[in-house]
Amino acid sequence: MRPASFLRWIARPLSLVLTASLTLPVTAASREAPPAAHWVPAETLAFLSFPNLAHTRDLWGHQAVARAWTDPSMAPFRNQFLDRWHHHVLMPLQALTGIDGPAWMNVAIGQWTLALIPDPPNAEGRPGPIAPLLLMDAGPHRPHFETRLAALAALPETRRTSIGGVPFHTVPLDPVRLRTSLDAAFPRTGPAPAPQPFPDPDALHVGMLHANLLVSTSIPALEAALAGLDRSASHPVPVPPWLSTTPPPDDTLLHAALNVPAWLNRLSATRSLHRPFPALPPLPRMVDALGLKAVRSASLALRATSSSSCRLDFHLAVPAAERRGLLALLAPGPGTLVPPDFIPAQAQSFQRLRRDGPEAWTRFERLLRDLNPSLLGMLQLFTGTAGLREDPNFNFRRDLIDRLGDDWIVATVSGSSTNSPPTRTLFVGTRDSAALTHALKLVATPDAIAAFLPPNAPAPTRDTRIWNGNPWVSLTLPALPWPWPPGSTGLVHVAATPGYVAVSPDAQVMERLLTQPTIPGPLRSDPRFRAALTLAGGPEGGYLAYHNLQSLALRFGPPGNPLAAALAHATRWAALTETTARAAAALNSWMDPRLLPNPSTVAPGLGIAVHRGWADANGLRLTVIHLPPPEG
């Protein structure tokens, strides 16, 4: 099964269940249904749940991102997008099903949960189709749900169905009309689709259990959900094993979880899978090499830390004793995360990773070997000859890799002039910065670099000098596609400094960071940064990132239309499959960049974000803290 075909099949029933507006209500709270983790079937593949929809919407309206979206300057862009969403998606689906999704949504005030539940396997043992299931809690507004349910029952095409002893109203679906509606909303960008693994859904079932509205295209999914709701109502029900490692806090506004083993089992049971990169092994071998078999689940939880700030927690549940492959490579080590004194408070962004370099390299080689031994052979062909032209005794592992430390820093600061773009500088921790700089010089010879360039490319150059008593190497690589900002010169400077080797495309920026005092002070002393770091769990861990969101927003796009390029870039990256390409193309046509305001009108309200990641015995974790600008 090709990913595009698989995603396209899921998108059809999912779009039916999500016939709801983007606007959520703000009314009195109700929470009759138990938390989603206590009633979703054990075989659930994934779910997204708002435990208290009204409370979430109320708090979300005070967050910086929500305020930026509702800013008056965004009205032309926002109104056009919402109008096209309503015209191209909500109206056709309402005409197809007879269900006014926004009207139902405006009544729901308690739990809102969307789950993906597989039907039982077929007679051959192959996985059944995946069905979306939606639960909405009306709480004291239950009579409004009952009134709309009666109106749905009055439609001539609606029939009555009993599911799990609960009366449901079944609306027949025309697969041809459904496909036509979706094709109109999301025009195809490529050839005709491959055959689907399952037929299109032919009915939508809508019913109520107490104050909870249940909607799905699958009777088995509804039966499983009703059984879970019935059990949890009579006595506490333990959560499924794949959810037991990621219990959400009581004050969670949003909880989402992915049943990774179940997804991997479905993919393994698929007879034909698309392989976009022939050098990679078959899926079962790739899953084993990456270490994904040890993953129990992936989850996130959103909480409010105040009326205007929020916290997002990610958790990849994978026991430390079972980590291997990519997951072992990504697991950071312990260490302080506080920015060094040379990182200024005006930095646009800062990242610090604590990871032992030699140990990470060993795991990287092992990962390549497990994926495809020829990949490791190609790497060893390079490392076995690197540096030997200028030093016959050079050993890549001994002289370069083993000199790497466990401290990796990237800082983005303003350029060396008012017209130059922001500059990223890398700092690699080491116990012997002069020796590591010399090793890099031996590896990055002009002849070695030229071997990776097109035949007609200008020859690279290399210059060396002594700066502050330490070696400084400058490389010119004119033919490489740079990851640096537009306007870069093609230069890379490598300099030794106590405790680090610094790498930057801007020599003046690097000198400024390493020699001049930080004015008005270092980032580590900034009160708001310190407050966010405390909320994220403190200065110890394995990974830290800081972003000045105002500065980042002002960098988007070219002058005159700052966000247009960023929007186009984002939609291009979304086009990974035929299905996502269709969605990205449609969304791009609904969002006119010419209607976007200059970022300077909304950027001041965005504040800062701090990310803190670490590894513990139960998995890999990442916490994101957002703080708005100070009042006044």
TANOR-V459394 format. One record per backbone hydrogen bond with DSSP energy under -1.0 kcal/mol. NH is the residue of the N-H (numbers start at 1). CO is the residue of the C=O. E is the energy in kcal/mol with one decimal. If there is no record, write none. Layout:
# TANOR-V459394
nh=NH co=CO e=E
nh=NH co=CO e=E
This chain:
# TANOR-V459394
nh=6 co=2 e=-2.4
nh=7 co=3 e=-2.9
nh=8 co=4 e=-2.3
nh=9 co=5 e=-2.1
nh=10 co=6 e=-1.9
nh=11 co=7 e=-2.3
nh=12 co=8 e=-1.1
nh=14 co=10 e=-1.9
nh=15 co=11 e=-2.2
nh=16 co=12 e=-1.1
nh=17 co=13 e=-1.9
nh=18 co=14 e=-1.7
nh=19 co=16 e=-1.0
nh=20 co=18 e=-2.4
nh=38 co=35 e=-2.2
nh=39 co=36 e=-1.5
nh=40 co=36 e=-2.5
nh=44 co=41 e=-1.9
nh=45 co=116 e=-2.9
nh=47 co=257 e=-2.0
nh=48 co=114 e=-2.6
nh=49 co=255 e=-2.9
nh=50 co=112 e=-3.1
nh=53 co=110 e=-3.6
nh=54 co=109 e=-1.8
nh=56 co=52 e=-2.4
nh=57 co=53 e=-2.5
nh=58 co=54 e=-2.3
nh=59 co=55 e=-2.3
nh=60 co=56 e=-2.8
nh=61 co=57 e=-1.7
nh=62 co=59 e=-1.6
nh=63 co=60 e=-1.6
nh=67 co=63 e=-2.4
nh=68 co=64 e=-2.3
nh=69 co=65 e=-2.1
nh=70 co=66 e=-2.0
nh=74 co=71 e=-2.1
nh=75 co=72 e=-1.6
nh=78 co=74 e=-3.2
nh=79 co=75 e=-3.1
nh=80 co=76 e=-1.6
nh=81 co=77 e=-2.0
nh=82 co=78 e=-2.5
nh=83 co=79 e=-2.3
nh=84 co=80 e=-2.1
nh=85 co=81 e=-2.4
nh=86 co=82 e=-2.4
nh=87 co=83 e=-2.4
nh=88 co=84 e=-3.0
nh=89 co=85 e=-1.9
nh=90 co=85 e=-1.5
nh=91 co=86 e=-2.6
nh=93 co=89 e=-1.9
nh=94 co=90 e=-2.2
nh=95 co=91 e=-2.3
nh=96 co=92 e=-1.7
nh=97 co=93 e=-2.2
nh=98 co=94 e=-2.8
nh=101 co=99 e=-1.3
nh=104 co=100 e=-1.8
nh=105 co=101 e=-2.5
nh=106 co=102 e=-2.0
nh=107 co=104 e=-1.4
nh=108 co=104 e=-1.2
nh=109 co=137 e=-2.0
nh=110 co=137 e=-2.6
nh=112 co=50 e=-2.1
nh=113 co=135 e=-2.5
nh=114 co=48 e=-2.8
nh=115 co=133 e=-2.9
nh=116 co=46 e=-2.8
nh=117 co=131 e=-2.9
nh=119 co=129 e=-3.2
nh=122 co=126 e=-2.3
nh=125 co=122 e=-2.0
nh=131 co=117 e=-2.8
nh=133 co=115 e=-2.6
nh=134 co=215 e=-2.9
nh=135 co=113 e=-2.7
nh=136 co=213 e=-2.2
nh=137 co=111 e=-2.4
nh=138 co=211 e=-2.8
nh=141 co=138 e=-2.4
nh=142 co=139 e=-1.3
nh=144 co=141 e=-1.2
nh=145 co=141 e=-1.2
nh=146 co=142 e=-2.4
nh=147 co=143 e=-2.2
nh=148 co=144 e=-2.0
nh=149 co=145 e=-2.4
nh=150 co=146 e=-2.0
nh=151 co=147 e=-1.8
nh=152 co=148 e=-1.9
nh=153 co=149 e=-2.2
nh=154 co=150 e=-1.3
nh=155 co=152 e=-1.2
nh=158 co=155 e=-1.4
nh=159 co=170 e=-2.2
nh=161 co=168 e=-3.1
nh=163 co=166 e=-2.6
nh=166 co=163 e=-1.7
nh=168 co=161 e=-3.6
nh=169 co=206 e=-3.3
nh=170 co=159 e=-3.3
nh=171 co=204 e=-3.1
nh=173 co=202 e=-2.6
nh=178 co=174 e=-2.7
nh=179 co=175 e=-2.6
nh=180 co=176 e=-2.4
nh=181 co=177 e=-2.6
nh=182 co=178 e=-2.2
nh=183 co=179 e=-2.4
nh=184 co=180 e=-2.0
nh=185 co=181 e=-2.0
nh=186 co=182 e=-3.0
nh=204 co=171 e=-2.4
nh=205 co=216 e=-3.3
nh=206 co=169 e=-2.6
nh=207 co=214 e=-2.3
nh=209 co=212 e=-2.5
nh=212 co=209 e=-2.1
nh=213 co=136 e=-3.4
nh=214 co=207 e=-3.1
nh=215 co=134 e=-2.2
nh=216 co=205 e=-1.9
nh=222 co=218 e=-1.5
nh=223 co=219 e=-2.7
nh=224 co=220 e=-2.2
nh=225 co=221 e=-2.2
nh=226 co=222 e=-2.9
nh=227 co=223 e=-2.0
nh=228 co=224 e=-1.8
nh=229 co=225 e=-2.4
nh=230 co=226 e=-2.4
nh=231 co=227 e=-2.3
nh=232 co=228 e=-2.2
nh=233 co=229 e=-1.3
nh=234 co=230 e=-1.1
nh=235 co=231 e=-1.9
nh=243 co=240 e=-1.9
nh=246 co=243 e=-1.5
nh=252 co=249 e=-1.4
nh=253 co=302 e=-3.7
nh=254 co=302 e=-1.2
nh=255 co=49 e=-2.9
nh=256 co=300 e=-2.3
nh=257 co=47 e=-2.0
nh=258 co=298 e=-3.0
nh=259 co=45 e=-3.1
nh=260 co=258 e=-1.5
nh=263 co=259 e=-1.9
nh=264 co=260 e=-2.5
nh=265 co=261 e=-2.3
nh=266 co=262 e=-2.1
nh=267 co=263 e=-2.3
nh=268 co=264 e=-2.4
nh=269 co=265 e=-1.7
nh=280 co=277 e=-1.9
nh=286 co=282 e=-2.4
nh=287 co=283 e=-3.0
nh=288 co=284 e=-1.8
nh=289 co=285 e=-2.5
nh=290 co=286 e=-2.4
nh=292 co=287 e=-1.9
nh=294 co=291 e=-1.1
nh=295 co=292 e=-1.6
nh=296 co=317 e=-3.7
nh=298 co=258 e=-1.7
nh=299 co=315 e=-2.2
nh=300 co=256 e=-2.4
nh=301 co=313 e=-1.9
nh=302 co=254 e=-2.6
nh=303 co=311 e=-3.0
nh=305 co=309 e=-1.4
nh=306 co=309 e=-1.6
nh=310 co=626 e=-1.0
nh=311 co=303 e=-3.3
nh=312 co=624 e=-2.6
nh=313 co=301 e=-2.7
nh=314 co=622 e=-3.4
nh=315 co=299 e=-2.4
nh=316 co=620 e=-2.9
nh=317 co=297 e=-2.4
nh=320 co=617 e=-2.0
nh=322 co=319 e=-1.4
nh=323 co=320 e=-1.1
nh=327 co=290 e=-1.4
nh=327 co=324 e=-1.0
nh=329 co=325 e=-1.8
nh=330 co=326 e=-2.3
nh=331 co=327 e=-1.2
nh=333 co=354 e=-3.4
nh=337 co=539 e=-3.0
nh=343 co=340 e=-1.6
nh=345 co=521 e=-2.3
nh=347 co=344 e=-1.7
nh=348 co=412 e=-2.2
nh=349 co=412 e=-1.4
nh=350 co=546 e=-2.2
nh=351 co=410 e=-2.5
nh=352 co=544 e=-2.8
nh=353 co=408 e=-2.9
nh=354 co=542 e=-3.1
nh=357 co=405 e=-2.6
nh=360 co=356 e=-2.3
nh=361 co=357 e=-2.3
nh=362 co=358 e=-2.0
nh=363 co=359 e=-2.0
nh=364 co=360 e=-2.2
nh=365 co=361 e=-2.5
nh=366 co=362 e=-2.0
nh=367 co=363 e=-2.2
nh=368 co=364 e=-2.3
nh=369 co=365 e=-2.2
nh=370 co=366 e=-2.2
nh=371 co=367 e=-2.1
nh=372 co=368 e=-2.9
nh=375 co=372 e=-1.8
nh=376 co=372 e=-1.1
nh=377 co=373 e=-2.2
nh=378 co=374 e=-2.1
nh=379 co=375 e=-1.8
nh=380 co=376 e=-2.7
nh=381 co=377 e=-1.8
nh=382 co=378 e=-1.3
nh=383 co=379 e=-2.7
nh=384 co=380 e=-2.1
nh=385 co=382 e=-1.1
nh=386 co=382 e=-1.7
nh=388 co=385 e=-1.6
nh=391 co=387 e=-1.5
nh=394 co=391 e=-2.4
nh=399 co=395 e=-3.2
nh=400 co=396 e=-1.4
nh=401 co=396 e=-1.9
nh=402 co=397 e=-2.8
nh=403 co=400 e=-1.2
nh=404 co=401 e=-1.8
nh=405 co=429 e=-2.8
nh=408 co=353 e=-2.3
nh=409 co=427 e=-2.5
nh=410 co=351 e=-2.2
nh=411 co=425 e=-2.3
nh=412 co=349 e=-2.5
nh=413 co=423 e=-2.2
nh=423 co=413 e=-2.9
nh=425 co=411 e=-2.5
nh=426 co=503 e=-3.0
nh=427 co=409 e=-3.1
nh=428 co=501 e=-2.7
nh=429 co=407 e=-3.7
nh=430 co=499 e=-1.8
nh=436 co=432 e=-2.2
nh=437 co=433 e=-2.4
nh=438 co=434 e=-2.1
nh=439 co=435 e=-2.1
nh=440 co=436 e=-2.3
nh=441 co=437 e=-2.1
nh=442 co=438 e=-2.0
nh=443 co=439 e=-1.9
nh=444 co=440 e=-2.5
nh=445 co=443 e=-1.1
nh=449 co=445 e=-2.5
nh=450 co=446 e=-2.5
nh=451 co=447 e=-1.1
nh=452 co=449 e=-1.8
nh=453 co=450 e=-1.4
nh=457 co=454 e=-1.7
nh=461 co=476 e=-1.2
nh=463 co=474 e=-2.6
nh=465 co=472 e=-2.2
nh=467 co=470 e=-3.6
nh=470 co=467 e=-2.1
nh=472 co=465 e=-2.5
nh=473 co=494 e=-3.4
nh=474 co=463 e=-3.0
nh=475 co=492 e=-3.0
nh=476 co=461 e=-2.3
nh=477 co=490 e=-2.5
nh=480 co=477 e=-1.2
nh=488 co=485 e=-1.2
nh=492 co=475 e=-2.4
nh=493 co=504 e=-3.2
nh=494 co=473 e=-3.4
nh=495 co=502 e=-2.5
nh=496 co=471 e=-2.1
nh=497 co=500 e=-2.4
nh=500 co=497 e=-2.2
nh=501 co=428 e=-1.8
nh=502 co=495 e=-2.9
nh=503 co=426 e=-2.8
nh=504 co=493 e=-2.1
nh=510 co=506 e=-2.0
nh=511 co=507 e=-2.6
nh=512 co=508 e=-2.4
nh=513 co=509 e=-2.4
nh=514 co=510 e=-1.8
nh=515 co=511 e=-1.8
nh=516 co=512 e=-1.6
nh=523 co=343 e=-2.8
nh=525 co=522 e=-1.3
nh=526 co=523 e=-1.8
nh=530 co=526 e=-2.4
nh=531 co=527 e=-2.2
nh=532 co=528 e=-2.4
nh=533 co=529 e=-2.5
nh=534 co=530 e=-2.0
nh=535 co=531 e=-2.1
nh=536 co=532 e=-1.8
nh=537 co=534 e=-1.2
nh=538 co=533 e=-2.7
nh=541 co=335 e=-1.9
nh=542 co=613 e=-2.2
nh=543 co=613 e=-2.1
nh=544 co=352 e=-2.3
nh=545 co=611 e=-2.4
nh=546 co=350 e=-3.1
nh=547 co=609 e=-2.5
nh=548 co=348 e=-3.0
nh=549 co=547 e=-1.1
nh=549 co=607 e=-1.3
nh=552 co=548 e=-2.2
nh=553 co=549 e=-2.4
nh=554 co=550 e=-1.8
nh=556 co=553 e=-1.2
nh=561 co=558 e=-1.4
nh=564 co=561 e=-1.2
nh=567 co=563 e=-2.3
nh=568 co=564 e=-2.5
nh=569 co=565 e=-2.5
nh=570 co=566 e=-2.2
nh=571 co=567 e=-2.1
nh=572 co=568 e=-1.8
nh=573 co=569 e=-1.9
nh=574 co=570 e=-1.2
nh=576 co=574 e=-2.2
nh=581 co=577 e=-2.6
nh=582 co=578 e=-1.8
nh=583 co=579 e=-2.1
nh=584 co=580 e=-2.8
nh=585 co=581 e=-2.6
nh=586 co=582 e=-2.3
nh=587 co=583 e=-2.7
nh=588 co=584 e=-2.5
nh=589 co=585 e=-1.6
nh=590 co=586 e=-1.4
nh=591 co=587 e=-1.2
nh=595 co=592 e=-2.1
nh=596 co=593 e=-1.6
nh=601 co=598 e=-2.5
nh=602 co=599 e=-1.1
nh=603 co=599 e=-3.5
nh=605 co=602 e=-1.3
nh=606 co=603 e=-2.2
nh=608 co=627 e=-2.3
nh=609 co=547 e=-2.1
nh=610 co=625 e=-2.5
nh=611 co=545 e=-3.0
nh=612 co=623 e=-2.7
nh=613 co=543 e=-2.5
nh=614 co=621 e=-2.0
nh=616 co=619 e=-2.6
nh=620 co=316 e=-2.1
nh=621 co=614 e=-2.9
nh=622 co=314 e=-2.0
nh=623 co=612 e=-2.8
nh=624 co=312 e=-3.0
nh=625 co=610 e=-3.0
nh=626 co=310 e=-2.3
nh=627 co=608 e=-2.4
